[in-house]
Each structure stands twice: as structure tokens, then as C-alpha cells.
Amino acid sequence: MNKRPLSVLAVGCLYLVTGVFGLASHLIQFKPHQPFPYDSVWISLVSLIAVAAGAYILRARNWARWLAMAWIAFHVVLSAFHSLPQFAVHVLLLFVFAYILFQPIANRYFGDAGTKTAIP
């Protein structure tokens, strides 16, 4: 297996940390004496997707980098309805992640998509 590029390691870890932090911060909103927070369920699901993308980027799964790009693109769309600085940061992250995950060294790391698409 090809050696993992440091930039891909950083992106994978960033997705893992972001997902775990998001999941933890939204799970504490579940309180039995209050109405069920349905929004927290969806936000937790999005956080779990970030965890999965990060974990499988580190395992060199090609589909995981596409999932990671879909995740950040989703956040770009969401942030378009918020402040301009938040939107700008998400757009910048989209381009940085795309550059890192699809540069030639990353392509070699992710290798042949056909041999690494199954979830173990």
C-alpha cells in the first residue's frame, strides 16, 4: 500500500475530530424532560458522516474522499444562508480539501478505486 501523504492524514484527522466534536456537542442536547430535538438527530447524522469520511480516508477508500467533498459542499450550501464570512470559510475549505484529496500524490494513495470500494 502506498504511504499516506501528510496532507491527506491532516484532512482525515480533521474530519474525524470535527465529526466527533459535532456528535458530542449535539448529543448533550438530548434531555429526557424536554421535547425530542429532531434537529439534533439530523445534525448528529451529518456528524457521523464526517466521522465515516475521516476514518475511511485514513483507510485509503476512494469513496470516502468523495463523501468528504459532498459533506463540505453541503456545508457550503448551508453557510450560504448564514453570514458572508462563514460562507467564505466553507468555500475556502472546499477548495483546499479538493486540492489535497485530488492531487496526484493523493490519487496514488487512494489507488485503484475498484479494489478499495467495499466497506470491510
C-alpha positions in Angstrom: 0.0 0.0 0.0 1.2 3.5 -0.8 2.4 5.7 2.1 -0.3 8.1 3.3 0.6 11.7 2.4 0.7 14.1 5.4 -1.8 16.4 3.8 -4.3 13.5 3.5 -3.6 12.5 7.1 -4.4 16.0 8.2 -7.7 16.2 6.3 -8.8 12.7 7.5 -8.0 13.6 11.1 -9.8 17.0 10.7 -12.9 15.2 9.5 -12.7 12.8 12.4 -12.2 15.5 15.0 -15.0 17.7 13.5 -17.4 14.8 13.4 -16.7 13.6 16.9 -16.9 17.1 18.3 -20.1 17.8 16.4 -21.6 14.5 17.6 -20.7 15.0 21.2 -21.9 18.6 21.3 -25.2 17.7 19.8 -25.8 14.5 21.8 -25.7 16.5 25.0 -28.8 18.3 23.8 -30.9 15.2 24.3 -32.7 15.7 27.6 -35.5 13.4 28.7 -37.7 16.1 30.2 -37.8 18.2 27.1 -39.4 17.7 23.7 -37.4 15.5 21.4 -34.9 17.6 19.4 -35.4 16.3 15.9 -32.9 18.9 14.6 -30.2 17.3 16.7 -30.8 13.9 15.1 -30.1 15.3 11.7 -27.1 17.2 12.9 -25.8 14.1 14.6 -26.2 12.1 11.4 -24.2 14.7 9.5 -21.5 14.5 12.2 -21.5 10.7 11.8 -20.9 11.1 8.1 -17.9 13.3 8.8 -16.5 10.6 11.2 -17.0 7.9 8.5 -15.4 10.1 5.8 -12.4 10.8 8.0 -11.9 7.2 9.2 -12.1 5.8 5.7 -9.9 8.5 4.2 -7.3 7.2 6.6 -8.0 3.7 5.3 -7.4 4.9 1.7 -11.0 4.3 0.5 -11.6 6.2 -2.7 -15.4 6.7 -2.0 -14.5 8.4 1.3 -12.8 11.3 -0.3 -16.0 11.8 -2.5 -18.1 11.6 0.7 -15.8 14.2 2.3 -16.3 16.5 -0.7 -20.1 16.1 -0.6 -20.0 16.8 3.2 -18.1 20.1 2.8 -20.2 21.0 -0.3 -23.3 20.5 1.8 -21.9 22.9 4.4 -21.1 25.5 1.7 -24.8 25.4 0.7 -25.9 25.7 4.4 -23.5 28.5 5.1 -24.8 30.5 2.1 -27.9 31.2 4.3 -25.7 32.5 7.1 -23.0 35.2 7.3 -20.7 36.1 4.4 -17.6 35.2 6.4 -18.9 31.8 7.3 -19.8 31.2 3.7 -16.3 32.3 2.6 -14.6 30.0 5.1 -16.6 27.0 3.9 -15.9 27.8 0.2 -12.2 28.1 1.0 -12.2 24.8 2.8 -14.0 23.2 -0.1 -11.2 24.3 -2.5 -8.4 23.3 0.0 -9.9 19.9 0.6 -10.4 19.3 -3.1 -6.8 20.3 -3.8 -5.5 18.0 -1.1 -7.7 15.0 -1.8 -7.3 15.0 -5.6 -3.7 16.0 -6.2 -1.5 13.3 -7.9 0.1 12.1 -4.6 -3.4 11.6 -3.1 -4.6 9.8 -6.2 -1.7 7.3 -5.8 -2.6 6.9 -2.1 -6.2 6.1 -2.9 -5.1 3.9 -5.7 -7.4 1.9 -7.9 -11.0 2.7 -6.9 -12.2 -0.7 -8.0 -10.2 -2.6 -5.4 -11.0 -0.4 -2.4 -14.7 0.4 -2.6 -16.1 -2.3 -0.3 -16.7 -1.5 3.3 -15.0 -4.1 5.4 
